[in-house]
Each structure stands twice: as structure tokens, then as C-alpha cells.
Amino acid sequence: MAKMFAMCGLDCAACPALIAHQTDDQALRTKTAAEWSKQFGVEIPPEQVNCVGCLKVKGVHIGHCGECEIRKCGLERHVKSCALCDDYGCATISKFLDQVPPARANLETLRRTRQE
């Protein structure tokens, strides 16, 4: 599957919520709900493990997308990625990227590609 980056640089195409939604894979939803519930310390029911991707405005999204400050900011600024924002490196995205190095690498690649 091709990469599909979220606003923050995460690869949505690798996300089990997107894959479960696209393939209607109930076993993947159940497995992911159990893993995420344990990882994040909140109960996530399998029916909430569905997503169309961060950049889509319409359609189902995992719970955090509705409250994600990075996503909200990017949508308000009409950019498809933080990598394309004039304020790239702001405090909001930097704090997240410090915790998620693969997302930083994805955004840096997008920035380099844009400049070539």
C-alpha cells in the first residue's frame, strides 16, 4: 500500500484503523482496540477502530482526530501537511515530533521533495 501521510507525518496507510475500515476487517478492529486500550489506558471499543484518514474532512475518524490540535491547525491553514506550512517547526508540531521520530522523518522528506 502506498504511503498516505497525516497532517503530522504519521503514515495513515499503515494505520490499522484505516486498513480495518477499507477492508472491513473485524478481527483487525478487535485486535487493535485491545492493543490501543492497553497502550493508552482508555477503553476503545472495536467499532471505533475505523478511519478514512486524517486529511479527509468527511467520513469516519478515530476518536483523537476530532480533538487533534495539529490536524485542526492544518485544516484551518488549508495545508495538506505540516511540512508544507510556513510555520513548520512551530511548538505544536515540534513537541509531537520529538516523541515520534518516524513522523519527523516523513515530514522532512516531504519538505525536501517540495524544494526539489
matplotlib code that plots the C-alpha trace (Angstrom):
import matplotlib.pyplot as plt

x = [0.0, 1.3, 2.1, -0.6, 0.6, -1.5, -1.0, 1.6, 3.6, 2.2, 1.6, -2.2, -1.8, -0.1, -2.7, -4.9, -7.9, -7.7, -6.9, -9.8, -12.2, -11.1, -11.1, -14.0, -11.7, -13.5, -10.6, -8.2, -10.6, -10.8, -7.1, -6.3, -8.9, -7.4, -3.8, -4.8, -6.9, -3.9, -1.4, -3.4, -5.2, -8.7, -11.4, -11.6, -14.3, -13.7, -16.4, -14.4, -11.4, -12.4, -10.9, -10.8, -7.5, -6.5, -6.8, -10.3, -12.9, -15.9, -16.2, -15.4, -12.2, -10.7, -11.6, -8.5, -8.7, -11.7, -9.6, -6.1, -4.7, -2.2, -5.0, -7.2, -4.4, -3.5, -7.2, -7.6, -4.4, -5.5, -2.3, -2.1, 0.8, 2.7, 5.7, 4.0, 3.2, 5.0, 5.3, 6.7, 8.7, 6.2, 5.8, 2.7, 4.3, 7.8, 6.5, 4.8, 7.8, 10.1, 8.0, 7.5, 10.8, 9.3, 6.8, 9.6, 11.4, 8.3, 7.8, 11.4, 11.2, 8.1, 9.8, 12.9, 10.7, 8.8, 12.0, 13.5]
y = [0.0, 3.5, 5.9, 8.3, 10.9, 12.5, 16.2, 15.4, 12.9, 9.7, 7.2, 6.7, 3.9, 1.8, 2.6, -0.4, 1.8, 2.9, -0.7, -2.1, 0.4, -0.2, -3.9, -4.3, -6.5, -7.1, -9.2, -6.4, -3.9, -6.2, -6.8, -3.1, -2.0, -4.3, -3.1, 0.6, 0.3, -1.1, 1.3, 4.5, 3.4, 4.0, 1.6, 1.7, -0.5, -2.2, -0.3, 2.9, 1.5, 3.0, 5.9, 7.4, 9.2, 12.5, 14.7, 13.7, 16.1, 13.8, 10.3, 8.3, 9.2, 7.6, 9.5, 11.5, 13.1, 15.2, 16.8, 16.8, 20.3, 19.5, 18.4, 21.3, 23.8, 22.3, 22.3, 25.9, 26.9, 24.9, 22.8, 19.1, 18.6, 20.4, 20.0, 22.5, 25.1, 28.4, 27.9, 24.4, 23.7, 25.5, 24.5, 22.3, 20.1, 20.1, 18.7, 15.8, 15.1, 14.9, 11.9, 10.3, 10.3, 8.4, 11.2, 13.8, 11.8, 11.7, 15.4, 16.2, 14.0, 15.9, 19.2, 18.1, 16.8, 20.1, 22.1, 19.9]
z = [0.0, -0.9, 1.9, 2.9, 5.4, 8.1, 8.8, 11.4, 9.3, 10.5, 7.7, 7.7, 5.1, 7.8, 10.4, 11.4, 11.8, 8.1, 7.0, 9.0, 7.6, 4.0, 4.3, 6.8, 8.9, 12.2, 13.6, 13.0, 14.7, 17.7, 18.0, 17.5, 20.1, 22.7, 21.9, 21.9, 25.1, 26.9, 25.3, 26.0, 29.2, 27.9, 26.7, 23.0, 21.5, 18.2, 16.5, 17.0, 15.1, 11.8, 9.9, 6.4, 7.0, 8.7, 5.7, 4.8, 6.3, 5.7, 6.8, 10.0, 12.0, 15.1, 18.3, 18.6, 15.1, 16.3, 19.0, 17.4, 17.6, 14.8, 12.4, 13.4, 12.7, 9.3, 8.2, 9.3, 7.4, 4.3, 4.1, 3.4, 5.7, 8.4, 6.1, 3.7, 6.4, 6.5, 10.3, 10.1, 13.3, 15.5, 19.1, 18.5, 15.8, 17.3, 20.6, 18.8, 16.5, 19.5, 20.6, 17.1, 15.1, 12.1, 11.7, 11.7, 9.0, 6.9, 7.1, 6.4, 3.3, 2.2, 2.7, 0.8, -2.1, -2.2, -2.5, -5.3]

ax = plt.figure().add_subplot(projection="3d")
ax.plot(x, y, z, "-o")
ax.set_aspect("equal")
plt.show()
